[in-house]
Amino acid sequence: MNSLKNKVLFITGSSRGIGKAIAIRAAQDGAKIAVIGKTSKPHPKLPGTVYTAVEEIKREGGDAIPLITDIRFEDQVEYAIIETINQFGGIDILVNNASAISFTPTLQTPMKRFDLMLSVNLRGTFMCSQKAIPYLRKAENPHILMLSPPLHMDSRWFQSSLAYTMSKFGMSMCVLGLAEEFKKDKIAVNALWPRTAIGTAAIQNLLGGDAIMKQSRKPEIVADAAYLILTQPSNEVTGNFFIDDEILMLNGICDLGKYSIIPNAKLTRDFFLYGDGENYCEDE
């Protein structure tokens, strides 16, 4: 399989950033997207709403529906799933992208923020997966993709942002569990994580502003990597923790400079990763 034409994608957090980039890439094949997000009205620091995302998806050749959904709440997730089924007739792919972020140490993490991260990142991922799986079982090439990191149980990842790390590793634990539990149903469950910082509103507003943005890659690198995963046969690829640039290089895409926000800039490595990874293009 090498196309997402007419495939139905349910993408959480897809009104902006990485989620929207994945939706746009799928739309270029003629996919159908359920745009899942909370933003119905423009935010001064967070550009884009579910409605503007739908407009962009349609301009790129896909179809889309806007579904205002807070994935912390079961009734809202169930409604969004049913609306997707009613509009598009099924679900082929679930992308668990929505996340809450707070890089704060224990004593500086309010319990309200702790609850938000665990509710969105871990509980939301588990719940969206649980609600979508009955429909994924009926799909021809079903995939679940988590935007979550490899599971490296190293204290360095916990010492400065314990709550956030627990929530993101919880998403990755869902990959391990769901991949094995639903292997018999040929539902692929994988994780994808960026090698470098990605230039999104979260980076701009929470993690260093313009300085980090200049050392980041565009969301399109993650979208292109996701596309390569989601177009593979689901019975052949499951339980993996993929890194965006490695997936691209393994598929012969070696010009990664085009993804940098600032050409030739020194890139900031993302959290949860060691070193610079493998260069699968170095012999070319």
Protein Blocks (a to p, Z undefined) as FASTA:
>chain_A
ZZfehiacddehilgcjllmmmmmmmmnopacddddfblbdcfklgcifklmmmmmmmno
pacddddddfkbmklmmmmmmmmmmmnopafbdcdfbccdddddfklmcfklmmmmmmmm
mmmmmmmmmmmmmmmmmpmbdcdddddddddddfklmmmommlmmmmmmmmmmmmmmmmm
mmmnopacdddddfbdcddfklmmmnnpjmlmmmcccfklmmmmmmmmmmpcfklgghia
cdfklmmmmnopablmlmpmbghiacdddehiacjbjafklmZZ
